[in-house]
């Protein structure tokens, strides 16, 4: 966070106050010496971000494919040494992405991608547990409390939040959580993904990529996200606010 | 909007309810027969979106450079006939973008782009007017009230909201407003841009591209947005909520 001196107008009164503001950096990913993408992100947990991004974008299947990541905090460059068939294809590198919302690039049409994915899992969770996890999740972010400028994502078991990450982009926050989970070899198939934002097909595709059985969001899904989730038999609990949970898909996993 | 039958859990009770959900379509832009980008967007006002996107991404300088746009609602393809130096460059078309948050692609590093832009304008507006416009703005979206799944943007004079657009992505909502303004030859230099979301450098760059003097947001800016706005002498009123307005930049335009 960076502090700025700003003018606060409150009921006609002008005062000068110091306020913390979330930081944004343009992180350029170079894989094996070639530029792949530029992500606008909060400067914390950038190695998590790189790993999660390469995984959810389909470039790697596991963290072990990344030999090294070094971040240059002067030029905001991530030098990545990785093996992967895609990285041998020069065409990939002709697509330089700078993305929205502090991120969210994917390299395919998400509506085509996941037609054949089906979440086969007997994981179930009590509805009260989901509500309680979301309550804790909403109060978890110190940065959000201070700046109101970040989205959050988390990976939770039925008992507690295991990994929590903030970012100026909700896609980034999710990639950071997934990147950390990959590094620590955490299984996804008995976990719940929490997000502070809305669920588009791109957000849903990240969860599908991990084969997570349940996601819970404070925001609402789009129609494509609902359709994809129903096809894949993934549980979406959306608009989890107050005493309400809307279950758009896979209600049998909530009891 | 599309209606889905979903399970509502409220205080232990399960009921089945019909809920409206915002629609998401993958719109592929083909300029002069060549594929440029795929945007995930709400299917309304797609010609506005195309025009605004081409303008804020720096491909066109005015709406007149677009000869025609035809939208195929079966394949979600926008066929655009346009003139512009950039479109003669084949390299541009090698970069196929699919973007985040239902959109937000830009073709440059926004932190480099606007170093030389300065908003020279004696436009001023009363703080009470900004607060009142934001109040009206927040209640304006029928779709948001129904689905909670869209962001909004608007262009306002000191008197009223002139153009209002919704989208599943906040970048798209802004591009739709700007596209409509370009078509109707509306001047930007005496207008206020309203947004329901946060202000990243990418969002700020769209406002700078139009030379709008004032933007007001319900969300917070990032540090880069504040720095760019101060350099460019653009007014940012952020976190406009309840009785409070935080003026991060250009306070002399609010009186």
Boltz contact constraints between the chains, C-beta under 6 A:
constraints:
  - contact:
      token1: [A, 2]
      token2: [B, 223]
      max_distance: 6.0
  - contact:
      token1: [A, 4]
      token2: [B, 226]
      max_distance: 6.0
  - contact:
      token1: [A, 6]
      token2: [B, 246]
      max_distance: 6.0
  - contact:
      token1: [A, 6]
      token2: [B, 248]
      max_distance: 6.0
  - contact:
      token1: [A, 7]
      token2: [B, 247]
      max_distance: 6.0
  - contact:
      token1: [A, 7]
      token2: [B, 251]
      max_distance: 6.0
  - contact:
      token1: [A, 8]
      token2: [B, 246]
      max_distance: 6.0
  - contact:
      token1: [A, 9]
      token2: [B, 127]
      max_distance: 6.0
  - contact:
      token1: [A, 9]
      token2: [B, 245]
      max_distance: 6.0
  - contact:
      token1: [A, 10]
      token2: [B, 243]
      max_distance: 6.0
  - contact:
      token1: [A, 10]
      token2: [B, 244]
      max_distance: 6.0
  - contact:
      token1: [A, 11]
      token2: [B, 243]
      max_distance: 6.0
  - contact:
      token1: [A, 21]
      token2: [B, 223]
      max_distance: 6.0
  - contact:
      token1: [A, 21]
      token2: [B, 226]
      max_distance: 6.0
  - contact:
      token1: [A, 22]
      token2: [B, 222]
      max_distance: 6.0
  - contact:
      token1: [A, 23]
      token2: [B, 223]
      max_distance: 6.0
  - contact:
      token1: [A, 24]
      token2: [B, 222]
      max_distance: 6.0
  - contact:
      token1: [A, 24]
      token2: [B, 224]
      max_distance: 6.0
  - contact:
      token1: [A, 26]
      token2: [B, 109]
      max_distance: 6.0
  - contact:
      token1: [A, 26]
      token2: [B, 111]
      max_distance: 6.0
  - contact:
      token1: [A, 94]
      token2: [B, 94]
      max_distance: 6.0
  - contact:
      token1: [A, 95]
      token2: [B, 95]
      max_distance: 6.0
  - contact:
      token1: [A, 95]
      token2: [B, 96]
      max_distance: 6.0
  - contact:
      token1: [A, 96]
      token2: [B, 95]
      max_distance: 6.0
  - contact:
      token1: [A, 98]
      token2: [B, 106]
      max_distance: 6.0
  - contact:
      token1: [A, 99]
      token2: [B, 100]
      max_distance: 6.0
  - contact:
      token1: [A, 100]
      token2: [B, 99]
      max_distance: 6.0
  - contact:
      token1: [A, 100]
      token2: [B, 100]
      max_distance: 6.0
  - contact:
      token1: [A, 100]
      token2: [B, 101]
      max_distance: 6.0
  - contact:
      token1: [A, 100]
      token2: [B, 103]
      max_distance: 6.0
  - contact:
      token1: [A, 100]
      token2: [B, 104]
      max_distance: 6.0
  - contact:
      token1: [A, 100]
      token2: [B, 171]
      max_distance: 6.0
  - contact:
      token1: [A, 101]
      token2: [B, 100]
      max_distance: 6.0
  - contact:
      token1: [A, 101]
      token2: [B, 101]
      max_distance: 6.0
  - contact:
      token1: [A, 101]
      token2: [B, 104]
      max_distance: 6.0
  - contact:
      token1: [A, 102]
      token2: [B, 200]
      max_distance: 6.0
  - contact:
      token1: [A, 103]
      token2: [B, 100]
      max_distance: 6.0
  - contact:
      token1: [A, 104]
      token2: [B, 100]
      max_distance: 6.0
  - contact:
      token1: [A, 104]
      token2: [B, 101]
      max_distance: 6.0
  - contact:
      token1: [A, 106]
      token2: [B, 98]
      max_distance: 6.0
  - contact:
      token1: [A, 109]
      token2: [B, 26]
      max_distance: 6.0
  - contact:
      token1: [A, 111]
      token2: [B, 26]
      max_distance: 6.0
  - contact:
      token1: [A, 127]
      token2: [B, 9]
      max_distance: 6.0
  - contact:
      token1: [A, 147]
      token2: [B, 220]
      max_distance: 6.0
  - contact:
      token1: [A, 148]
      token2: [B, 220]
      max_distance: 6.0
  - contact:
      token1: [A, 149]
      token2: [B, 198]
      max_distance: 6.0
  - contact:
      token1: [A, 149]
      token2: [B, 220]
      max_distance: 6.0
  - contact:
      token1: [A, 168]
      token2: [B, 222]
      max_distance: 6.0
  - contact:
      token1: [A, 171]
      token2: [B, 100]
      max_distance: 6.0
  - contact:
      token1: [A, 198]
      token2: [B, 149]
      max_distance: 6.0
  - contact:
      token1: [A, 200]
      token2: [B, 102]
      max_distance: 6.0
  - contact:
      token1: [A, 220]
      token2: [B, 147]
      max_distance: 6.0
  - contact:
      token1: [A, 220]
      token2: [B, 148]
      max_distance: 6.0
  - contact:
      token1: [A, 220]
      token2: [B, 149]
      max_distance: 6.0
  - contact:
      token1: [A, 222]
      token2: [B, 22]
      max_distance: 6.0
  - contact:
      token1: [A, 222]
      token2: [B, 24]
      max_distance: 6.0
  - contact:
      token1: [A, 222]
      token2: [B, 168]
      max_distance: 6.0
  - contact:
      token1: [A, 223]
      token2: [B, 2]
      max_distance: 6.0
  - contact:
      token1: [A, 223]
      token2: [B, 21]
      max_distance: 6.0
  - contact:
      token1: [A, 223]
      token2: [B, 23]
      max_distance: 6.0
  - contact:
      token1: [A, 224]
      token2: [B, 24]
      max_distance: 6.0
  - contact:
      token1: [A, 226]
      token2: [B, 4]
      max_distance: 6.0
  - contact:
      token1: [A, 226]
      token2: [B, 21]
      max_distance: 6.0
  - contact:
      token1: [A, 243]
      token2: [B, 10]
      max_distance: 6.0
  - contact:
      token1: [A, 243]
      token2: [B, 11]
      max_distance: 6.0
  - contact:
      token1: [A, 244]
      token2: [B, 10]
      max_distance: 6.0
  - contact:
      token1: [A, 245]
      token2: [B, 9]
      max_distance: 6.0
  - contact:
      token1: [A, 246]
      token2: [B, 6]
      max_distance: 6.0
  - contact:
      token1: [A, 246]
      token2: [B, 8]
      max_distance: 6.0
  - contact:
      token1: [A, 247]
      token2: [B, 7]
      max_distance: 6.0
  - contact:
      token1: [A, 248]
      token2: [B, 6]
      max_distance: 6.0
  - contact:
      token1: [A, 251]
      token2: [B, 7]
      max_distance: 6.0
